[in-house]
Amino acid sequence: MSFFLHSQLSNSAKSICSRHWKQGMTWGICCWMAGGIGYGAESLMTVTNAAAQAFLQCVIVDRATGEPASCNVALTDPAGKRVVERNSFQGGFRCRGYFEKSLPSGTVQLRVTRGPETLAFEKVLQLAPGQAHEIRVELERQVDLRSRGWFSGDSHAHMIHDAWNASVDFDYVALAAQAEDLQYLSLAQQWTIDRPTPEALEAELNARSRQDCVLTWNLEAPKNYYRGDATRCLGHCWTWVMPGRTRQGDNVISMLFEASAGDYESQKPSYANFESHELIRHLGGRSFYSHPFRWWTGPWGGQGGYPHREKARISNLAVELPLDTLLGPTYDGLDVMTTAGEYSANAKAFELWAMLLNRGYRLAATASSDSCFDRANGAVPGSVRTYTFLDKGFSLEAVAEATAKGRTFVTTGPLIVSTLEGLPPGSVFQADGRNHRLAMELWAAGNANGGLSHLELIRNGAVVQTLHLPPGTMRFQTNQMIRATESSWYSLRLYGSDPQRQRAISGAFYFEKPGQAPPAPVMARVRARIVEDDTGKPLSGRLIEVQYLGNHPRDGRRHRAPGGHLVVSVPGTARLRAEAPGYKPVVLSPFFDHPALLEKITLMTAEDLAQWETFEQIRSLLSDVPLTFRLKKSP
């Protein structure tokens, strides 16, 4: 090998490589040891039938810094076959700024990408048989959004989900996040360590974090199937920034798992999503509903006491979201995008978000990939991502807080930075009829082809203006004057050359009239009866409100029930414990022990979820909650 490649490495990498080179190691191995210039043994050159093979050696650097750049490489050989190293990523392979490959001689296509802010590098190479070909790639940013206070991340990625048919380790997860130019990646269950504790996870992830790419853990929790029934999913959420242990030292991972019933866990006690939300918020965390409109039909059952069905409606629908909205909201936002291919589901998620904003609920617009590193072609974190604006520098805690405030835009590629009077999405203005300048700066995804298509200005969920861009537009900047005389909100939606797959949506800018306030949480009006179980005789006693933090109860207000009867309004997130002298106490839930409400929520369809009428029906059911507490005598 010539000195060419050695000259492109950082000084630290040169010193390591040179030291081992003198000891007789091959160049590929010494670069692997030098902190990831290549990627493991899979990137080492294999020499077979040298007369017919050609050898490609490539250094990839950031043009601005000259340092090696982690990236995605799509390398297509003369037969049209893509070079792939891992089953979980079939779009090519990833490297840390250096790779070498043995390929059939002939015409080879090379494409290098590094997230949407960096322009793709493409080149057609002619590889002669039996020769080594060297190439240096300089990746150029079309925009550095970090320098403008916008940080991108993916908060919903699984190290191991369920398939177990692709290899994964923490080093590869870190490389994938860096290759996608993510400022942060939150890695959810399961993980490749036995009995994962928060401390063990943090040690693994902190060791692989960098200043420009922070790895952290979180949970897809609550991930809750009512009584383990996948046809009655309560909805999936992802969490943000909570400590791994309570002040008492309890393992939060275990607590949230215990408060969610997984597939077929029919014997597990039932907990509501809002009870997990309460734990997450109590710990200073945030929670967001993911893929709220995802469902499909397929075989299910044969376990957990459920009969086998060939065509069951298998649901990830966020059916508890209407209840959680009325009771709080108990969550902080929802994914208006999940994967680029879920066109219909993403469109409905946006409509749901718009409907909630129109009703006064200021919920954040987020997006996440739901990538799964253990699935074939599933390890594509950041393919759908959230950008969050921070005005005082990056930290995970700052991202969580700003995201919950709606200072976001979400994207499957195109980039949109918008401000109203210099302020980011999530900002509030008076609806006083004054003119306000909406500034917009747009970029096509650097890792996609075709440029931008059009931009929509959205008011209260409806498109009020469309700007069509010239074909091939990669960057565009414009302003728009906005004035509001009534309560309203505005957002922007940007499309790439493939409008179904390339979209970006800004968070909302709000206009309010004086004195406007968010909707108050709906209370549950409970008609309670306390009776002896055997005879039905009324028992004088008391009711205690119980708030659950996950699966941990905490007592609240107390109410006397003379004669065994009481009508009382309580928070809809509370359960009630009935007590009477000489009897065992009984706990009932206004949700789980209210058959009409339980059926309305757990059997909800996608069409129901998209209708405000459903929310009003739930409100009506909460206004009359009959609960009968049947107490047995204490021994």
C-alpha positions, 0 to 999 in steps of 0.5 A, a space after each residue: 500500500 502507498 503512503 497515500 492512505 496513511 497520510 489521510 489519517 489523524 495524528 493519533 491514528 497514524 501513531 497507532 497504525 505506524 506502531 503496529 505496522 512496524 510490528 508486522 501487522 497488515 494495514 487493515 488490522 492496524 487501522 481497525 485497532 486505531 479506533 475504528 478507521 475500518 470496521 472490524 474484520 468484515 472490512 478486511 481485504 480478502 484476496 481470492 483469484 487476484 487476477 480477476 479481482 480488483 482492490 478498492 481502498 477508500 478514505 472518507 473525511 469531513 471536508 471542514 475538519 479533515 478528520 475521518 467521517 463515519 458514514 454509510 457506503 453503498 458500493 455496487 459491483 459490476 454485476 449490480 450486487 450491493 456490498 453488504 456486511 450485516 443482515 440488519 443493514 442491506 443498503 450497504 455497509 457502514 464505516 468509520 472513515 476508511 474501508 478496503 474491499 476486494 471486488 470483481 474488476 469492472 465498473 463499480 458505483 460508489 455512494 457515500 452518505 451521512 444523514 440529511 445535512 451532508 451532501 451525498 458523494 457519488 462516483 463511478 469507478 473503473 477497477 482494473 483486475 489485479 490492481 489496488 485503487 485508492 480514492 479519497 472522499 471529502 464529505 461536505 455539509 450543505 448546512 450545519 444545524 447544530 451551529 444554529 441550535 438545532 439538534 437531531 436525534 432518534 428516541 425510538 430504536 430497539 437494540 433487540 426487538 423480537 426477531 433475533 435474526 441479525 447480529 448486533 453489539 453496542 459498537 455497531 449501534 454507536 457506528 450506526 448513530 455516527 454514520 447517520 449524523 445523529 446528535 443522540 440515539 436512545 436505545 430501547 429494549 431489549 439489550 445484549 447484556 444479561 439482566 440489564 440494570 441502568 448502571 450496566 446500560 449507562 456504562 456500555 453507552 457512555 463508553 461509546 458516546 462522543 461529544 457529537 453523538 451521545 448514546 443513551 437508553 430509554 424504553 418503549 414504555 408503556 407498551 401495553 396490551 390489555 391482559 396480554 391481548 395484542 388485539 386490544 393494545 392500549 398504545 405504545 410510548 417512548 420515554 425521555 430522560 429519566 433516572 434508572 432508579 427511584 430515590 428508594 433505589 428501585 429499578 425503573 426498568 423493572 417497574 415499567 416492564 411490570 406495569 405493562 402487559 406484553 403479548 400473551 401476558 394474560 395473567 399479569 395485573 392490568 395497569 393503565 398507560 397513564 399510570 406509567 406516565 405518572 411514574 415517568 413524570 415523577 422521575 422528571 422524564 417525558 413520554 410520547 405516543 409512537 405510531 398511533 395509527 399502526 395496525 395490521 391483520 394476521 395470525 395471532 393466539 394459541 397462547 395465554 389462554 387465547 384461541 388461535 385466529 388466522 385473521 386477527 386485528 393486531 393493534 399498535 393503535 394508541 387507543 388510550 390516547 383519548 383518555 390520557 388526553 382528557 385526563 391530563 394530558 398525561 403525556 407530552 406529544 406524539 409521533 406524527 411520523 414513524 417510518 417513511 413507508 407508512 403513508 396513511 398512518 403518518 397522515 392520520 397521525 398528523 390529523 390527530 395532532 392537528 385535531 388536538 391542537 384545535 381543541 387547545 391541547 399543546 402537544 409536541 410533534 415528534 418523530 422516530 424510526 422504530 428501527 430494530 437492529 435485530 431485524 433484516 434491514 431494520 437497523 436504520 436509525 435516524 431515517 425518521 428523526 426529530 430536530 429540537 431547538 436549544 438556545 443554551 447548548 446541548 444536553 439530553 435534559 435540555 432536549 427532553 424539555 425543549 421537545 416537550 415544549 414543541 420546539 421541533 421539526 420532524 423529517 424523513 429527509 428534507 430540512 426546514 428551519 422556521 422562526 416567527 419573529 425570530 422565535 422557534 416553533 412552540 412559541 406563543 403570540 397574542 392574537 391581536 391582528 399585528 403582522 408577524 414575519 415567518 422566516 423559512 429556510 429549506 434544504 433538500 435531504 443531502 442523502 437523497 436525490 431530486 431536490 425539493 418539491 413544494 412547501 405548505 403553510 398550514 393553519 389549524 390543520 388546513 393548508 392555506 398556501 402552497 409554494 411550488 419550487 423549481 425542479 431540482 431545488 436544493 435550498 430555498 429561503 423565503 418569508 411570509 407575513 402572518 397576522 391573527 385576530 383569533 386563537 389559531 396555530 400555524 405549521 409548515 410541511 415541506 416535501 422532497 421529490 418523492 412527496 410520499 416518502 420525503 417530508 418535514 413538518 414543523 412544530 406549531 406557532 400559537 396565537 392566543 386571545 387574552 386569558 386563554 387557558 388549556 383545557 382542564 383535566 376531566 374528573 371522574 364522577 364516581 357513584 360508589 357502593 360499599 357492600 358486604 360480598 356475601 349478603 350485599 348489605 351496605 357497609 359504612 366505610 371510606 374511600 381512599 384515592 390511590 395514585 399509581 406510579 407505575 405499579 407502586 400505589 400512593 395514597 391520596 385524599 380520603 372520603 367518608 361513605 356513610 351508609 355505604 353510598 357516596 358520589 364523588 369526583 376524583 381525578 380520572 387517573 386515580 383508583 379508589 380503595 374501599 375500607 370498612 372495619 372488619 373487612 378486607 379492603 378492595 381497590 377498583 379503577 374508574 377505567 378498568 372496572 367501568 365495563 362501558 369505558 373499558 370496551 370503548 377504549 380497548 376495542 377502538 378502531 383507527 376511525 374512532 381514534 381520528 374522531 373528536 366524537 370519540 373523545 366526547 363519548 369518553 368524557 360522557 362515560 367518565 361523568 358517570 362511573 358506577 363502582 361497587 366494592 364487595 368486601 369480604 370479612 377479615 379472618 
